[in-house]
Amino acid sequence: MSESRIGVVGIVIEPEGNILRINEILHNHSSIIVGRMGLPNVGNREISVISVVVDGSTDDIGSFTGRLGAINGVNVKSALSKKSY
């Protein structure tokens, strides 16, 4: 079994972002998602933000963030624990 890390993934979705594709990726990576919070239409600017707490291998988290980041109109940043478990 590979070592896992705890972290947070921030997802900023601009109007052209494909929400259905984002939800599909979230569903497909549900095994590493501990929790999530979403804020639609922040400040009436048509920008949405989702924060996701993850617990998984760096490969799994990298796959998750890479797939999200490939979507037009989506910006993704992650911060992971330095310690592996």
C-alpha positions in Angstrom: 0.0 0.0 0.0 1.4 3.4 -1.0 1.7 6.2 1.6 -1.0 8.8 1.7 -1.0 12.5 2.4 -3.7 14.8 3.7 -4.3 18.1 1.9 -6.6 20.6 0.5 -7.4 21.3 -3.2 -8.8 24.7 -4.1 -10.8 24.9 -7.3 -11.9 28.2 -8.9 -14.4 27.9 -11.7 -15.0 30.8 -14.1 -18.2 31.0 -16.2 -16.8 28.9 -19.1 -16.0 26.0 -16.7 -17.8 22.8 -17.4 -19.6 22.0 -14.1 -20.8 18.6 -15.3 -17.3 17.5 -16.1 -16.0 18.8 -12.7 -18.7 16.9 -10.9 -17.8 13.7 -12.9 -14.2 14.0 -11.9 -15.1 14.6 -8.2 -17.3 11.5 -8.3 -14.6 9.4 -10.0 -12.1 10.4 -7.3 -14.5 10.1 -4.3 -12.2 7.5 -2.7 -9.7 10.2 -1.8 -12.2 12.9 -0.9 -12.7 13.4 2.8 -15.0 16.5 2.5 -15.8 19.4 0.3 -17.4 22.8 0.4 -18.7 24.7 -2.5 -19.6 28.4 -2.9 -21.5 29.2 -6.1 -21.5 32.7 -7.7 -19.1 34.3 -5.2 -19.8 38.0 -4.8 -22.3 37.9 -7.8 -19.3 37.6 -10.1 -20.2 34.3 -11.8 -17.1 32.7 -10.2 -17.6 29.5 -8.1 -15.1 28.1 -5.6 -14.9 24.5 -4.3 -12.5 23.4 -1.5 -11.8 19.7 -1.2 -10.0 17.9 1.6 -8.2 14.9 0.3 -6.4 11.9 1.8 -4.6 9.8 -0.8 -1.3 9.0 -2.5 0.5 11.8 -4.4 -0.2 9.9 -7.6 -4.0 9.8 -6.9 -4.1 13.5 -5.8 -2.0 14.4 -8.9 -4.4 12.6 -11.2 -7.3 14.4 -9.6 -5.8 17.9 -9.8 -4.4 17.3 -13.3 -7.8 16.2 -14.7 -9.5 19.2 -13.1 -6.8 21.6 -14.3 -7.2 20.5 -17.9 -10.7 21.9 -18.0 -11.1 25.3 -19.7 -12.1 27.9 -17.1 -10.9 26.0 -14.1 -7.9 26.9 -11.9 -6.6 24.4 -9.4 -4.1 24.7 -6.5 -3.2 22.1 -3.9 -1.4 22.0 -0.6 -0.4 18.7 0.9 1.0 17.7 4.3 4.8 17.2 4.3 4.4 14.0 6.4 3.1 10.8 4.8 0.9 8.3 6.6 
